[in-house]
Amino acid sequence: MKRIVLFLTLTLISILLSACTSGSTVDLTNMVKLLAPMYAPYGVTVNNVAPGTIYTDRNKEVLADSDFHEKIINGIPVKFIGSPEDCTGTVVMLCSESSRFITGENIFIDGGKHLL
């Protein structure tokens, strides 16, 4: 089987402006739901990984602001910011034969933020 794994990534600015991210989230989710049944007969699975706030070089400067950092953490049920390694296992699984029966899914790796 072949795999397509998409990533819906949210910038910190977009997180604060939830109206902007909700449209892109719906669009990508709908795209995955459209593509999954189209490509399934060809042995291709299509899934999306939706990481929340993850410490990266791209956001370390803005997260260094203690007030902003606290605001972000208070919006995450597990009360911490993820690391790139928190996404690794899910992506590896989605790219492996272990996920041969998983398609059309949107998998959040966001510490529960999508539940709020």
N, C-alpha and C positions, 0 to 999 in steps of 0.2 A: 504494500500500500504506500501511497504517497501522502504527504502531509502539507497542509497550508496552515500556518499558525500566524495570526495577525496580532498586533499589539495596539490597543487603544491606550495611549499614554496621555495623561493630563498634566499640564504645566501647573505650577503653583498658582499662577495668576488665574487660570481657568477654574481651579478648584474654588477660588473665592467668588468667581462669577459663575455660579452654577447654571444659570440660564444658558450660557455659551456651551458648557460641556454637555448638558443634557441632549442637545440637538445632535452633536457629534456622536454621543454614546448610542443614541437611537439609530442613527444612520449606519454605524458600523455593525451594531447588533443585527439590524435588518439585512445588511449585506451578507453577514455570515449565515443567517437563516435562509437567504436566497441561494447562495452559492453551495451550501452543504448538500442539499438534495440534487442540485444540478451535476455536481462532480462525484457524488457517491457511486453511481453506476460504473465509473471509471476507476474505482479503487482509491479515490482521493478523499481524505477527511479535511474539513475546514472548521477551525475553531479560533476563538479570540481569547487572548490573555489581557486582562484589564488591571494593570498594577495601579495601586494608589500612590501615596507619597512614599517615594523610595529615595534614600540618601544617595546622591550622585554628585559628581563634580559640577554638574549643571546647576544644582540648587543649594550647594553647601554654603554659599555666601548668604543667600536670603534666609536659610535656616539658622545661620549664626545669630540672627536677631532673636533674642530671648523671648520677646513679646510675641513675635510671629510664630516662633517655634512652639510656644505654649498654645497658641490659638489652633495650630494645626493638630497638635497632639490631643487637645480637648475634643476635636472633631473625629477622632479615631477610637472606636470602642476598646481596642486592645491597649491603647494609651502609649504607643511607641511608633516610631517611623521605621518602615521596612528597609532592608538592605537588598542589593541586587541578588544576593544568594537566596533570598526568600522566594524569588521567582524561578530560580534555576530548576528545581525539581519538577515543577509543573510543566515547564517548557520541554525538558528532557522527556518526560512521560508522553506529552502530546506528540513528540517527534518519533516516538518508538512504537513498536508493535503492541505495547501494553494499552495503547489508546485506539486500537483498530475499530472498536465499537463505539467510539465517542466522536460525534460530528454535530456541527451546528450549535455548539455551546459557547457561552460567554463566561469565562472563569475569572472571577474577581480575586485578586491578591492584594487586598487593601485593608487588612485588619478589621474588617467589618464596616468600613465607612459607607459602602453602598446600601447598607441596611438602614441608614439614618435618613 
